Amino acid sequence: MTTNTQKIRVLVAKPGLDGHDRGAKVVARALRDAGLEVIYTGIRQTPDMIAESALQEDVDVIGLSILSGAHMALLPAVVDKLRQVGIDDVLIVAGGIIPEQDIVALKEAGVHAVFTPGTPMQSIIDFIKDNVPLNKA
């Protein structure tokens, strides 16, 4: 659990060509209402764009929302790009239409948690607050 007085900074991004962002906006609003600082990058973000935004914003958490079915390609690509730019101390969470059988592989690829439709907002908030910072001083 974070012990400093700074707000947890969360980058919310929509990787890939998926243009549906209502869920991402609902989660972003819930996180903001819970006292977290949220940066929403918008739709159609590439792994490069997400990594660059994360670097520029110095975030503690990256939340990836995906509904397109391309999660097995895009989410590991985002994690790889983050590592390439030296970001290895952020909490990476994902949400969206992700089949149960893919969650283990995504976690092995570096995604710390996957939230599927129907997950209570408080569960997402609690997970973030309980797991940030991962390796920060």
URCOR-V757874 format. One record per pair of residues at least 24 apart in sequence whose ideal C-beta (glycine too) atoms are under 7 Angstrom apart, sorted by the first residue. I is the first residue (numbers start at 1). J is the second residue. Records with the same first field share a line. If there is no record, write none. Layout:
I = J / J
This chain:
1 = 129 / 130
2 = 129 / 132 / 133
7 = 35 / 36 / 37
8 = 36 / 37 / 60 / 61 / 128 / 129 / 132
9 = 37 / 39 / 57 / 58 / 59 / 60
10 = 36 / 37 / 38 / 59 / 60 / 61 / 63 / 128
11 = 39 / 41 / 53 / 54 / 57 / 59 / 62 / 63
12 = 38 / 40 / 41 / 63 / 65
13 = 41 / 45 / 50 / 53 / 62 / 64
14 = 42 / 43 / 44 / 45 / 65
15 = 45 / 47 / 50 / 64 / 66 / 74 / 78
16 = 66 / 68 / 70 / 74
17 = 44 / 68
18 = 43 / 66 / 67 / 68
19 = 43 / 44
20 = 67
23 = 65 / 95 / 96
24 = 65
27 = 63 / 95 / 124
30 = 121 / 125
31 = 125
34 = 125
36 = 128
47 = 77 / 78 / 81
48 = 81
50 = 78
51 = 81 / 82 / 85 / 87
54 = 82 / 87 / 90
55 = 85 / 87
59 = 90
60 = 90 / 91 / 132 / 133
61 = 90 / 91 / 93 / 128 / 132
62 = 90 / 92
63 = 93 / 95
64 = 94
65 = 95 / 96
66 = 94 / 96
67 = 96 / 97
71 = 96 / 98 / 102 / 106
72 = 102 / 105
75 = 106 / 109 / 111
76 = 109
79 = 109 / 110 / 111
89 = 134 / 135 / 136
91 = 128 / 131 / 132 / 134
93 = 128
